[in-house]
Amino acid sequence: MAASGPVPTARAQGRGPTIWLAGSPDELKEWMPLGIAGIVTNTVVLNQYAKQYGSVISLIEQYLALTDKPVVMEIDGHCVEELLEVGQVFTNMSEQIILKIPCNVNGLKAFSILKDQGVETFCTTVFSLTQAVAVAQAGVNHILPFCEPVKEVGGDPTKLIRECSQMFSGWGQRPFIMAALIRSVETAHAAFRDGADELVTMWTVYRDMMDHPLTAQWNKTFMDEWVDMHQSGLLEGVPVRSH
């Protein structure tokens, strides 16, 4: 594990699990100050948002201008050399950049090289325990079990998170387990319950994580009482705003 990466350094404070967000810079501006650990990209959202900002590099510059927290840049390539060359373009942009690489043999080789260089890495598209073991031994810092795609084919979306959590529990320098492709509050709940160290989702799901019918019911009850006190003059001297 990279001893000086931004995530291990923050995690040394003992807080977790952490929440990471995906979205455009404009969409994330409101949410990043609210305890979010960082921004995570993938090539699907990069392709979508880069068209709005002119290029991928311009998009990453916007993310870096938005926050001083880590920005996870997903890269791809047809060989190890291409992965390393592309990755260097982005790690040269800022110490905030962390590289995210797909789970395959080229990625396996890249993780080993990047570990020796002290570059913090994420492994994406992980669907099996054997893949998780292989990339962990190669030196990756974060393993991303994909959740919703498993659910879509009738599987248990967080089974791999449980398996990884159990397997890595005895490791002294274990990788972090990031629940990925979380598209619902239900799956987010299952991921946290089953031992995810971190979770990445769109800002819309993060917003919806605050919703619960009983919370809404009791918030209304308390607000009604607050308004009643205000209208009765019992909050005199308190800067209450009328809506």
Secondary structure as UniProt FT lines:
FT   TURN            3..4
FT   HELIX           6..11
FT   TURN            12..13
FT   STRAND          18..22
FT   HELIX           25..28
FT   TURN            29..35
FT   STRAND          38..40
FT   HELIX           43..53
FT   HELIX           56..66
FT   STRAND          71..74
FT   HELIX           80..91
FT   TURN            92..93
FT   TURN            95..96
FT   STRAND          97..102
FT   HELIX           105..117
FT   STRAND          121..126
FT   HELIX           129..138
FT   STRAND          142..146
FT   HELIX           148..152
FT   TURN            153..154
FT   TURN            157..158
FT   HELIX           159..168
FT   TURN            169..170
FT   TURN            172..173
FT   STRAND          176..182
FT   HELIX           185..193
FT   TURN            194..195
FT   STRAND          198..202
FT   HELIX           203..208
FT   TURN            209..210
FT   HELIX           213..231
FT   TURN            232..237
//
